[in-house]
Amino acid sequence: CFPVPFLVRQLELKACRLHADTTHVHSTMVALGVPLMTLLEVYERLIAANERVWLTEGNEFHLLEALAQLLESFTVSPQLVSSVDRRTTVAKAMDVISNCLAFLYSKPDTSELIQRLRGIQAKLNRLST
């Protein structure tokens, strides 16, 4: 067992600093066997912390973009989660997206990210039916 939240935060900071692709960290974690629900919870906590470090590292919305990539990959490959856990994961993802959208509505120049998250919401809605 390793400290997933610590590793994700450190790796995302490095990715943000290097302007790396926002898929690297979460795809590596999934490949290592970290459950999607665990990653959702980690990203939710990191985003809720609203640390200024992301702004100082060059991209205030890095974590939101990484989360969007993670959820996009889930909508494309729902088998990342067992069919038994899929409904719970979709519900959690919808909650996280709603919180992210509430945050983004108060920020300027976020319409593209807002539209992206809304698109993911629509795909998640289709998965839940």
Solvent accessible surface area in square Angstrom, and as a share of the most:
residue,aa,sasa,rsa
1,C,184,1.10
2,F,85,0.35
3,P,81,0.51
4,V,19,0.11
5,P,58,0.37
6,F,121,0.50
7,L,57,0.28
8,V,0,0.00
9,R,61,0.22
10,Q,72,0.32
11,L,75,0.37
12,E,1,0.00
13,L,11,0.05
14,K,102,0.43
15,A,8,0.06
16,C,2,0.01
17,R,112,0.41
18,L,120,0.60
19,H,141,0.63
20,A,37,0.29
21,D,74,0.38
22,T,21,0.12
23,T,41,0.24
24,H,104,0.46
25,V,10,0.06
26,H,7,0.03
27,S,53,0.34
28,T,65,0.38
29,M,4,0.02
30,V,43,0.25
31,A,89,0.69
32,L,113,0.56
33,G,60,0.57
34,V,11,0.06
35,P,81,0.51
36,L,7,0.04
37,M,48,0.22
38,T,45,0.26
39,L,0,0.00
40,L,0,0.00
41,E,62,0.28
42,V,2,0.01
43,Y,0,0.00
44,E,43,0.19
45,R,135,0.49
46,L,18,0.09
47,I,30,0.15
48,A,81,0.63
49,A,61,0.47
50,N,98,0.50
51,E,60,0.27
52,R,171,0.62
53,V,40,0.23
54,W,9,0.03
55,L,79,0.39
56,T,105,0.61
57,E,38,0.17
58,G,52,0.50
59,N,41,0.21
60,E,60,0.27
61,F,36,0.15
62,H,4,0.02
63,L,7,0.04
64,L,5,0.03
65,E,48,0.21
66,A,0,0.00
67,L,0,0.00
68,A,0,0.00
69,Q,47,0.21
70,L,1,0.00
71,L,0,0.00
72,E,40,0.18
73,S,39,0.25
74,F,0,0.00
75,T,19,0.11
76,V,115,0.66
77,S,31,0.20
78,P,29,0.18
79,Q,135,0.60
80,L,72,0.36
81,V,13,0.07
82,S,62,0.40
83,S,85,0.55
84,V,132,0.76
85,D,74,0.38
86,R,62,0.23
87,R,168,0.61
88,T,82,0.48
89,T,1,0.01
90,V,4,0.03
91,A,55,0.42
92,K,48,0.20
93,A,0,0.00
94,M,41,0.18
95,D,86,0.45
96,V,2,0.01
97,I,0,0.00
98,S,55,0.35
99,N,90,0.46
100,C,2,0.01
101,L,10,0.05
102,A,67,0.52
103,F,53,0.22
104,L,0,0.00
105,Y,120,0.46
106,S,88,0.57
107,K,62,0.26
108,P,105,0.66
109,D,145,0.75
110,T,8,0.05
111,S,79,0.51
112,E,151,0.68
113,L,19,0.09
114,I,17,0.09
115,Q,102,0.45
116,R,79,0.29
117,L,0,0.00
118,R,103,0.38
119,G,32,0.30
120,I,1,0.00
121,Q,38,0.17
122,A,41,0.32
123,K,74,0.31
124,L,0,0.00
125,N,76,0.39
126,R,163,0.59
127,L,52,0.26
128,S,35,0.23
129,T,147,0.86
